[in-house]
Amino acid sequence: MTHGFRFRRAALAPVLFIPLVIPLTSAAAADGAHGDRVGAVTLVDGAAVKWEKGPPNLPKGTEISAIAGDPAKPGPFVLRVKFPANTVIAPHTHSKAETLTILSGSIFHQHGTKVDKTKGAELRTGGFVFLPEMMPHALWTTDEAVILQVSGSGPFGVDYLDPADDPSKTKN
């Protein structure tokens, strides 16, 4: 029986083994989590995540936790990002591929260069998005806080399509 798609073993294998090669560099890995082998990271539950204020190029109120790896350096990383209600992340791209998994709440995601809240797809807990490098997209939350898990390979950053949308460039 065919399902209209095929997995290529060579393409799938590196994805399955990424957690085994992530360096133990995050605060969560060093405090409140443990590694059974050098480079392994284990979180026993969500309470072990250590949250910090998000970087200035993300909307105010954003919190972030480096679970494994460092997105500023070459190599794989895993982040958790917490967005408050009514947050908009303007259209942007990333120079490397990105995966998003919604861990709690719901978020709206839209491909494209302009925010159009009539066209975004609502992604709920367990939802997933894979974005190839340089894919323009935007995100927004509504009435609840959201936690996302972001995985990719560094160096990784947010490049707003309109520099005026970068919160670090606006005066508060």
C-alpha positions as CSV (number, residue, x, y, z in Angstrom):
1,M,0.0,0.0,0.0
2,T,1.4,3.4,-0.9
3,H,0.6,6.7,0.8
4,G,1.8,9.1,-1.9
5,F,5.1,9.9,-0.2
6,R,8.4,8.2,0.6
7,F,11.0,8.8,3.2
8,R,14.5,8.8,2.1
9,R,16.7,7.1,4.7
10,A,19.7,9.3,4.0
11,A,17.7,12.5,4.5
12,L,15.9,11.3,7.6
13,A,18.9,9.9,9.5
14,P,20.6,13.2,10.5
15,V,17.3,14.5,11.9
16,L,16.9,11.5,14.2
17,F,20.4,11.9,15.7
18,I,20.6,15.6,16.2
19,P,20.0,15.5,20.0
20,L,22.9,13.1,20.4
21,V,25.5,15.6,19.1
22,I,24.3,18.8,20.7
23,P,27.0,20.3,23.0
24,L,26.1,20.8,26.6
25,T,26.2,24.6,26.7
26,S,22.8,25.8,27.8
27,A,21.8,27.0,31.2
28,A,19.0,24.4,31.3
29,A,21.5,21.6,30.5
30,A,24.0,22.8,33.2
31,D,21.4,23.4,35.9
32,G,18.3,21.4,36.5
33,A,18.9,18.9,33.7
34,H,21.5,16.2,33.2
35,G,23.4,14.5,30.5
36,D,23.9,10.8,30.5
37,R,26.8,11.1,28.1
38,V,28.9,14.1,27.0
39,G,26.8,16.3,24.8
40,A,23.5,14.8,25.8
41,V,20.7,17.0,27.3
42,T,17.8,15.8,29.3
43,L,15.0,17.9,30.8
44,V,12.8,15.9,33.2
45,D,9.8,18.2,32.6
46,G,8.9,21.8,31.7
47,A,9.6,23.1,35.2
48,A,13.4,22.5,34.5
49,V,13.4,25.1,31.8
50,K,15.2,28.3,32.8
51,W,13.6,31.4,31.1
52,E,15.3,34.6,30.4
53,K,14.2,37.9,28.9
54,G,14.1,37.7,25.1
55,P,16.6,39.5,22.9
56,P,15.8,43.1,21.9
57,N,14.9,42.0,18.3
58,L,11.9,40.1,19.6
59,P,8.7,41.8,20.8
60,K,8.6,43.1,24.4
61,G,7.5,40.4,26.9
62,T,9.1,37.5,25.0
63,E,11.0,35.0,27.1
64,I,13.5,32.5,25.8
65,S,15.4,29.5,26.9
66,A,18.4,27.8,25.2
67,I,17.6,24.1,25.8
68,A,20.6,22.8,23.8
69,G,23.3,24.3,21.6
70,D,23.8,28.0,20.8
71,P,21.9,29.6,17.9
72,A,24.6,32.2,17.5
73,K,27.3,29.5,16.8
74,P,27.6,26.9,14.0
75,G,25.7,23.7,14.9
76,P,22.3,22.4,16.0
77,F,20.3,24.2,18.6
78,V,16.9,23.9,20.4
79,L,15.2,26.9,21.9
80,R,12.0,27.5,23.7
81,V,10.3,30.8,23.2
82,K,7.4,32.1,25.2
83,F,5.2,34.9,23.7
84,P,2.6,36.8,25.7
85,A,-0.9,37.3,24.4
86,N,-1.4,39.7,21.5
87,T,2.2,39.5,20.2
88,V,3.0,40.0,16.6
89,I,6.3,38.9,15.0
90,A,6.4,40.8,11.8
91,P,7.3,39.2,8.5
92,H,10.9,37.9,8.6
93,T,13.2,35.3,7.3
94,H,16.0,33.1,8.7
95,S,19.2,32.3,6.8
96,K,18.9,28.6,7.8
97,A,16.0,26.2,7.9
98,E,13.8,26.3,11.1
99,T,11.3,24.0,12.7
100,L,8.6,25.2,15.1
101,T,6.6,23.0,17.4
102,I,3.8,24.5,19.5
103,L,4.1,23.2,23.1
104,S,1.3,25.1,24.6
105,G,-1.4,27.5,23.6
106,S,-2.0,28.5,20.0
107,I,-0.3,30.7,17.5
108,F,-1.2,32.0,14.0
109,H,1.4,31.4,11.3
110,Q,1.4,33.0,7.8
111,H,3.7,32.6,4.9
112,G,4.4,35.8,3.0
113,T,5.8,39.3,3.1
114,K,2.8,41.2,4.7
115,V,0.8,40.3,7.8
116,D,-2.8,39.4,6.8
117,K,-4.6,38.1,9.9
118,T,-7.4,36.7,7.6
119,K,-4.9,34.3,6.0
120,G,-2.9,32.9,8.9
121,A,-3.3,29.3,9.9
122,E,-4.1,28.6,13.6
123,L,-1.6,26.1,15.0
124,R,-2.5,24.6,18.4
125,T,-0.6,22.5,20.9
126,G,1.3,19.8,19.0
127,G,1.2,21.8,15.7
128,F,4.4,21.9,13.7
129,V,5.9,24.0,10.9
130,F,9.1,23.4,8.8
131,L,10.4,26.5,7.1
132,P,13.2,26.3,4.5
133,E,15.9,29.0,4.7
134,M,14.8,32.5,3.5
135,M,11.0,31.6,3.7
136,P,9.2,34.9,4.6
137,H,6.7,34.3,7.4
138,A,4.9,36.0,10.3
139,L,3.5,34.9,13.6
140,W,1.0,36.3,16.1
141,T,-0.8,35.3,19.3
142,T,-4.3,36.2,20.4
143,D,-5.6,35.9,23.9
144,E,-3.2,33.5,25.6
145,A,0.5,33.0,26.1
146,V,2.2,30.5,23.8
147,I,5.3,28.4,24.2
148,L,7.1,27.3,21.0
149,Q,10.1,25.0,20.5
150,V,12.4,26.2,17.8
151,S,15.1,23.9,16.3
152,G,17.6,24.6,13.7
153,S,21.3,25.0,12.9
154,G,23.3,28.1,13.7
155,P,24.3,30.7,13.2
156,F,20.6,31.6,13.3
157,G,18.7,34.9,13.6
158,V,15.6,36.9,12.7
159,D,15.9,39.1,9.7
160,Y,12.8,41.4,9.4
161,L,11.8,42.2,5.8
162,D,11.1,45.8,6.9
163,P,13.8,47.0,9.2
164,A,11.3,49.3,10.9
165,D,9.5,46.1,12.2
166,D,12.6,45.2,14.3
167,P,11.7,46.0,17.9
168,S,15.4,46.7,18.7
169,K,15.3,49.6,16.2
170,T,12.3,51.3,17.7
171,K,12.4,53.9,20.5
172,N,10.3,53.1,23.5
